[in-house]
């Protein structure tokens, strides 16, 4: 394993997968400080779009995630499920919504920030296959990168259902961003690698949510919907929480990824 402390050129980004409800928030509070102490990331990003009751995010749940150690929070298609967040997002510079929402939608999905002496662009996109039909994420990504030609370290959270769309975006941005990680399905994939152009890639990081569930939802409620075809109220499951994340190591001088490794834990 690469000793991430050995090379001063290294810039490390820890990305934590979709946080689901109170169990997910409690796991982040318990485990994230420990992981940051162990791996010493220069920047920590958490996807928090399901942090409020399993559907959506609020200023309160965002503050809880930030208090645990997140520098930036990304989201996805559930970003507006908690209606008050439409008003709250304007005051939350460190919470992103997908950048390919149409013009005029509150918030932003692209932010440049300083971390450990480096300027970093964090970009949040949402796919369109089997998802609400937003603006084209490929063209939006091109526009954002064209607006920031001098930035080397660029991290993208691609929140999408289809593996094909996430892989296509990975190839589209290979060599143009430092890392592209997929979110949304809550099921981790085993394809993490550095693409030929120097972009760290994984199709889906997974989730921080109840292990014995259906993507974080109480399994009996999910089963009843599948077995009967009738609507059933979804509740966040309970029990042991799986904590999925990745650590991306990037060269400060080139902006190219050096490695991407999974960091998975469980929390009782």
C-alpha beads as a LAMMPS data file, in Angstrom:
LAMMPS data file: protein, C-alpha beads

268 atoms
267 bonds

1 atom types
1 bond types

-500.0 500.0 xlo xhi
-500.0 500.0 ylo yhi
-500.0 500.0 zlo zhi

Masses

1 110.0

Atoms # bond

1 1 1 0.000 0.000 0.000
2 1 1 1.228 3.497 -0.851
3 1 1 2.410 5.451 2.189
4 1 1 0.350 8.620 1.770
5 1 1 2.607 10.492 4.207
6 1 1 5.778 9.922 2.233
7 1 1 5.280 12.344 -0.661
8 1 1 4.624 16.035 0.008
9 1 1 3.166 16.417 -3.490
10 1 1 0.184 14.274 -2.450
11 1 1 -3.225 15.865 -2.006
12 1 1 -5.806 13.529 -0.473
13 1 1 -9.576 13.748 -0.794
14 1 1 -11.804 11.555 1.362
15 1 1 -15.268 11.069 -0.109
16 1 1 -18.042 9.554 2.014
17 1 1 -21.004 7.933 0.262
18 1 1 -24.724 8.802 0.548
19 1 1 -25.662 9.311 4.213
20 1 1 -29.054 7.744 4.991
21 1 1 -31.136 9.171 7.833
22 1 1 -30.272 9.303 11.502
23 1 1 -28.373 5.968 11.453
24 1 1 -26.133 7.326 8.711
25 1 1 -25.563 10.631 10.489
26 1 1 -24.682 8.849 13.727
27 1 1 -22.189 6.639 11.878
28 1 1 -20.587 9.695 10.265
29 1 1 -20.318 11.392 13.658
30 1 1 -18.743 8.280 15.172
31 1 1 -16.396 7.219 12.367
32 1 1 -15.426 10.241 10.274
33 1 1 -13.184 11.927 12.886
34 1 1 -11.340 8.627 13.364
35 1 1 -10.857 8.152 9.612
36 1 1 -9.626 11.719 9.194
37 1 1 -7.120 11.182 11.978
38 1 1 -5.897 7.957 10.374
39 1 1 -5.753 8.994 6.700
40 1 1 -5.260 12.762 7.095
41 1 1 -7.201 13.938 4.024
42 1 1 -6.672 17.501 2.873
43 1 1 -10.332 17.759 1.900
44 1 1 -13.384 15.770 3.024
45 1 1 -16.563 15.570 0.928
46 1 1 -19.777 13.837 2.034
47 1 1 -22.913 13.152 0.002
48 1 1 -25.760 14.124 2.332
49 1 1 -28.838 14.107 0.113
50 1 1 -30.662 11.464 2.192
51 1 1 -29.491 12.637 5.604
52 1 1 -32.905 13.966 6.731
53 1 1 -35.149 11.009 7.507
54 1 1 -33.755 9.065 4.563
55 1 1 -35.135 11.533 2.005
56 1 1 -33.574 14.928 1.435
57 1 1 -31.379 17.226 3.482
58 1 1 -31.914 20.219 5.786
59 1 1 -29.670 22.931 7.165
60 1 1 -29.761 21.075 10.484
61 1 1 -28.585 17.711 9.103
62 1 1 -25.987 19.490 6.966
63 1 1 -24.640 21.203 10.099
64 1 1 -24.419 17.824 11.834
65 1 1 -22.391 16.378 8.943
66 1 1 -20.111 19.416 8.868
67 1 1 -19.559 19.159 12.620
68 1 1 -18.357 15.582 12.097
69 1 1 -15.661 16.813 9.707
70 1 1 -17.109 17.394 6.236
71 1 1 -15.756 20.359 4.287
72 1 1 -18.234 20.090 1.413
73 1 1 -21.586 18.296 1.130
74 1 1 -22.912 17.088 -2.226
75 1 1 -26.444 15.953 -3.015
76 1 1 -28.566 14.508 -5.815
77 1 1 -32.123 13.908 -6.958
78 1 1 -33.570 13.998 -3.419
79 1 1 -32.127 17.431 -2.664
80 1 1 -35.553 19.148 -2.543
81 1 1 -37.464 16.394 -0.699
82 1 1 -37.405 18.476 2.474
83 1 1 -39.288 21.538 1.278
84 1 1 -37.612 24.009 3.643
85 1 1 -34.272 23.310 1.999
86 1 1 -35.357 25.321 -1.051
87 1 1 -35.076 28.398 1.171
88 1 1 -32.175 27.174 3.296
89 1 1 -29.726 26.330 0.493
90 1 1 -29.059 29.983 -0.353
91 1 1 -27.211 30.406 2.938
92 1 1 -25.179 27.216 2.692
93 1 1 -22.131 27.772 0.502
94 1 1 -20.662 24.395 1.441
95 1 1 -23.731 22.386 0.338
96 1 1 -24.013 21.714 -3.389
97 1 1 -26.976 20.625 -5.476
98 1 1 -26.542 19.111 -8.953
99 1 1 -25.174 21.835 -11.204
100 1 1 -27.244 20.787 -14.212
101 1 1 -30.534 21.981 -12.741
102 1 1 -31.968 24.666 -15.051
103 1 1 -30.964 28.310 -14.577
104 1 1 -32.740 30.068 -11.729
105 1 1 -32.823 27.095 -9.356
106 1 1 -31.491 28.003 -5.877
107 1 1 -27.968 27.009 -4.947
108 1 1 -25.050 25.875 -7.057
109 1 1 -23.330 22.654 -7.965
110 1 1 -19.825 23.984 -8.585
111 1 1 -17.611 25.529 -5.957
112 1 1 -13.959 26.543 -5.889
113 1 1 -12.436 26.436 -2.413
114 1 1 -9.022 26.527 -0.840
115 1 1 -7.754 23.481 1.025
116 1 1 -4.231 23.113 2.393
117 1 1 -2.927 25.804 0.072
118 1 1 -4.575 24.418 -3.074
119 1 1 -7.541 25.684 -5.058
120 1 1 -9.977 22.824 -5.610
121 1 1 -13.075 22.720 -7.792
122 1 1 -15.852 20.465 -6.486
123 1 1 -18.538 19.684 -9.072
124 1 1 -21.875 17.952 -8.414
125 1 1 -23.760 16.539 -11.415
126 1 1 -26.895 14.423 -11.842
127 1 1 -27.559 11.854 -14.545
128 1 1 -30.643 11.719 -16.757
129 1 1 -31.172 8.017 -17.483
130 1 1 -34.046 6.732 -15.260
131 1 1 -33.845 10.076 -13.415
132 1 1 -35.638 13.447 -13.636
133 1 1 -34.793 15.086 -16.954
134 1 1 -32.384 17.868 -16.055
135 1 1 -30.024 19.717 -18.388
136 1 1 -27.319 17.693 -20.127
137 1 1 -24.649 16.909 -17.486
138 1 1 -21.983 16.304 -20.139
139 1 1 -22.343 19.778 -21.643
140 1 1 -22.677 21.362 -18.202
141 1 1 -19.432 19.680 -17.122
142 1 1 -17.720 21.035 -20.240
143 1 1 -18.949 24.556 -19.473
144 1 1 -17.695 24.423 -15.878
145 1 1 -14.266 23.172 -16.910
146 1 1 -14.000 25.794 -19.640
147 1 1 -14.698 28.458 -17.010
148 1 1 -11.821 27.223 -14.818
149 1 1 -8.971 26.395 -17.212
150 1 1 -6.198 26.983 -14.668
151 1 1 -7.426 24.692 -11.887
152 1 1 -5.603 21.391 -11.516
153 1 1 -7.468 19.603 -8.723
154 1 1 -11.067 18.941 -9.728
155 1 1 -13.407 16.485 -8.011
156 1 1 -16.781 15.435 -9.434
157 1 1 -19.686 13.615 -7.741
158 1 1 -21.816 12.117 -10.542
159 1 1 -25.173 11.217 -8.980
160 1 1 -26.843 8.836 -11.406
161 1 1 -28.834 5.620 -11.675
162 1 1 -27.324 4.052 -14.797
163 1 1 -23.857 2.559 -14.575
164 1 1 -23.447 3.217 -18.294
165 1 1 -24.025 6.945 -17.841
166 1 1 -21.534 7.156 -14.986
167 1 1 -18.925 5.205 -16.944
168 1 1 -19.509 7.400 -19.987
169 1 1 -18.984 10.509 -17.870
170 1 1 -15.804 8.978 -16.484
171 1 1 -14.421 8.567 -19.997
172 1 1 -15.700 11.993 -21.053
173 1 1 -13.803 13.662 -18.218
174 1 1 -10.753 11.377 -18.123
175 1 1 -7.652 13.533 -17.989
176 1 1 -9.759 16.651 -17.373
177 1 1 -10.712 16.068 -13.726
178 1 1 -8.755 14.511 -10.897
179 1 1 -11.559 12.216 -9.779
180 1 1 -15.090 11.234 -10.712
181 1 1 -17.039 9.158 -8.208
182 1 1 -20.533 7.802 -8.729
183 1 1 -23.302 7.984 -6.160
184 1 1 -27.063 7.290 -5.898
185 1 1 -27.571 3.497 -5.979
186 1 1 -26.332 2.963 -2.380
187 1 1 -24.619 -0.236 -3.586
188 1 1 -20.802 -0.099 -3.788
189 1 1 -19.094 -1.251 -6.956
190 1 1 -15.706 -2.933 -7.166
191 1 1 -14.322 -1.079 -10.203
192 1 1 -12.277 1.675 -8.566
193 1 1 -9.186 2.532 -10.612
194 1 1 -7.231 5.356 -12.186
195 1 1 -8.229 5.786 -15.832
196 1 1 -5.496 6.166 -18.488
197 1 1 -5.729 9.962 -18.535
198 1 1 -5.206 10.229 -14.779
199 1 1 -8.766 10.427 -13.446
200 1 1 -9.648 8.340 -10.394
201 1 1 -12.972 6.598 -11.027
202 1 1 -15.531 4.384 -9.300
203 1 1 -19.070 3.728 -10.545
204 1 1 -20.683 3.898 -7.097
205 1 1 -19.156 4.514 -3.701
206 1 1 -22.162 3.009 -1.846
207 1 1 -23.813 4.472 1.241
208 1 1 -23.587 5.184 4.934
209 1 1 -26.776 3.460 5.990
210 1 1 -28.333 0.379 7.597
211 1 1 -26.706 -2.790 6.298
212 1 1 -29.707 -5.124 6.620
213 1 1 -32.033 -3.088 4.452
214 1 1 -33.020 -2.375 0.872
215 1 1 -30.706 0.526 -0.021
216 1 1 -31.205 1.905 3.488
217 1 1 -34.988 1.441 3.655
218 1 1 -36.721 -0.969 6.042
219 1 1 -36.678 -4.251 4.148
220 1 1 -40.226 -5.320 5.008
221 1 1 -41.715 -2.121 3.609
222 1 1 -39.640 -2.487 0.445
223 1 1 -40.624 -6.145 0.086
224 1 1 -44.316 -5.344 0.419
225 1 1 -44.086 -2.798 -2.371
226 1 1 -42.397 -5.342 -4.639
227 1 1 -44.720 -8.212 -3.676
228 1 1 -48.023 -6.350 -3.873
229 1 1 -47.400 -3.429 -6.204
230 1 1 -49.139 -1.250 -3.623
231 1 1 -47.643 1.879 -2.026
232 1 1 -46.071 1.394 1.375
233 1 1 -44.504 4.073 3.521
234 1 1 -40.731 3.834 3.433
235 1 1 -38.854 4.250 6.706
236 1 1 -35.115 4.234 7.282
237 1 1 -34.015 0.829 8.558
238 1 1 -32.197 0.282 11.835
239 1 1 -29.309 -1.918 12.999
240 1 1 -25.679 -2.142 11.944
241 1 1 -24.649 0.648 9.591
242 1 1 -22.305 0.112 6.664
243 1 1 -19.929 3.013 6.041
244 1 1 -18.593 3.251 2.467
245 1 1 -16.003 5.784 1.356
246 1 1 -13.016 6.238 -0.931
247 1 1 -9.696 7.990 -0.491
248 1 1 -8.315 9.606 -3.642
249 1 1 -4.657 10.636 -3.718
250 1 1 -3.841 13.314 -6.293
251 1 1 -0.606 14.933 -7.434
252 1 1 -0.673 18.625 -6.532
253 1 1 1.683 19.464 -9.375
254 1 1 -0.262 17.749 -12.170
255 1 1 -3.802 17.306 -10.829
256 1 1 -3.698 13.670 -11.912
257 1 1 -4.839 10.944 -9.572
258 1 1 -2.210 8.644 -8.120
259 1 1 -4.568 6.150 -6.478
260 1 1 -8.104 5.494 -5.301
261 1 1 -8.790 3.090 -2.452
262 1 1 -11.940 1.929 -0.733
263 1 1 -12.360 2.541 2.993
264 1 1 -15.276 0.546 4.379
265 1 1 -16.344 0.242 8.002
266 1 1 -19.334 -0.837 10.086
267 1 1 -20.951 0.952 12.999
268 1 1 -23.210 -0.654 15.612

Bonds

1 1 1 2
2 1 2 3
3 1 3 4
4 1 4 5
5 1 5 6
6 1 6 7
7 1 7 8
8 1 8 9
9 1 9 10
10 1 10 11
11 1 11 12
12 1 12 13
13 1 13 14
14 1 14 15
15 1 15 16
16 1 16 17
17 1 17 18
18 1 18 19
19 1 19 20
20 1 20 21
21 1 21 22
22 1 22 23
23 1 23 24
24 1 24 25
25 1 25 26
26 1 26 27
27 1 27 28
28 1 28 29
29 1 29 30
30 1 30 31
31 1 31 32
32 1 32 33
33 1 33 34
34 1 34 35
35 1 35 36
36 1 36 37
37 1 37 38
38 1 38 39
39 1 39 40
40 1 40 41
41 1 41 42
42 1 42 43
43 1 43 44
44 1 44 45
45 1 45 46
46 1 46 47
47 1 47 48
48 1 48 49
49 1 49 50
50 1 50 51
51 1 51 52
52 1 52 53
53 1 53 54
54 1 54 55
55 1 55 56
56 1 56 57
57 1 57 58
58 1 58 59
59 1 59 60
60 1 60 61
61 1 61 62
62 1 62 63
63 1 63 64
64 1 64 65
65 1 65 66
66 1 66 67
67 1 67 68
68 1 68 69
69 1 69 70
70 1 70 71
71 1 71 72
72 1 72 73
73 1 73 74
74 1 74 75
75 1 75 76
76 1 76 77
77 1 77 78
78 1 78 79
79 1 79 80
80 1 80 81
81 1 81 82
82 1 82 83
83 1 83 84
84 1 84 85
85 1 85 86
86 1 86 87
87 1 87 88
88 1 88 89
89 1 89 90
90 1 90 91
91 1 91 92
92 1 92 93
93 1 93 94
94 1 94 95
95 1 95 96
96 1 96 97
97 1 97 98
98 1 98 99
99 1 99 100
100 1 100 101
101 1 101 102
102 1 102 103
103 1 103 104
104 1 104 105
105 1 105 106
106 1 106 107
107 1 107 108
108 1 108 109
109 1 109 110
110 1 110 111
111 1 111 112
112 1 112 113
113 1 113 114
114 1 114 115
115 1 115 116
116 1 116 117
117 1 117 118
118 1 118 119
119 1 119 120
120 1 120 121
121 1 121 122
122 1 122 123
123 1 123 124
124 1 124 125
125 1 125 126
126 1 126 127
127 1 127 128
128 1 128 129
129 1 129 130
130 1 130 131
131 1 131 132
132 1 132 133
133 1 133 134
134 1 134 135
135 1 135 136
136 1 136 137
137 1 137 138
138 1 138 139
139 1 139 140
140 1 140 141
141 1 141 142
142 1 142 143
143 1 143 144
144 1 144 145
145 1 145 146
146 1 146 147
147 1 147 148
148 1 148 149
149 1 149 150
150 1 150 151
151 1 151 152
152 1 152 153
153 1 153 154
154 1 154 155
155 1 155 156
156 1 156 157
157 1 157 158
158 1 158 159
159 1 159 160
160 1 160 161
161 1 161 162
162 1 162 163
163 1 163 164
164 1 164 165
165 1 165 166
166 1 166 167
167 1 167 168
168 1 168 169
169 1 169 170
170 1 170 171
171 1 171 172
172 1 172 173
173 1 173 174
174 1 174 175
175 1 175 176
176 1 176 177
177 1 177 178
178 1 178 179
179 1 179 180
180 1 180 181
181 1 181 182
182 1 182 183
183 1 183 184
184 1 184 185
185 1 185 186
186 1 186 187
187 1 187 188
188 1 188 189
189 1 189 190
190 1 190 191
191 1 191 192
192 1 192 193
193 1 193 194
194 1 194 195
195 1 195 196
196 1 196 197
197 1 197 198
198 1 198 199
199 1 199 200
200 1 200 201
201 1 201 202
202 1 202 203
203 1 203 204
204 1 204 205
205 1 205 206
206 1 206 207
207 1 207 208
208 1 208 209
209 1 209 210
210 1 210 211
211 1 211 212
212 1 212 213
213 1 213 214
214 1 214 215
215 1 215 216
216 1 216 217
217 1 217 218
218 1 218 219
219 1 219 220
220 1 220 221
221 1 221 222
222 1 222 223
223 1 223 224
224 1 224 225
225 1 225 226
226 1 226 227
227 1 227 228
228 1 228 229
229 1 229 230
230 1 230 231
231 1 231 232
232 1 232 233
233 1 233 234
234 1 234 235
235 1 235 236
236 1 236 237
237 1 237 238
238 1 238 239
239 1 239 240
240 1 240 241
241 1 241 242
242 1 242 243
243 1 243 244
244 1 244 245
245 1 245 246
246 1 246 247
247 1 247 248
248 1 248 249
249 1 249 250
250 1 250 251
251 1 251 252
252 1 252 253
253 1 253 254
254 1 254 255
255 1 255 256
256 1 256 257
257 1 257 258
258 1 258 259
259 1 259 260
260 1 260 261
261 1 261 262
262 1 262 263
263 1 263 264
264 1 264 265
265 1 265 266
266 1 266 267
267 1 267 268
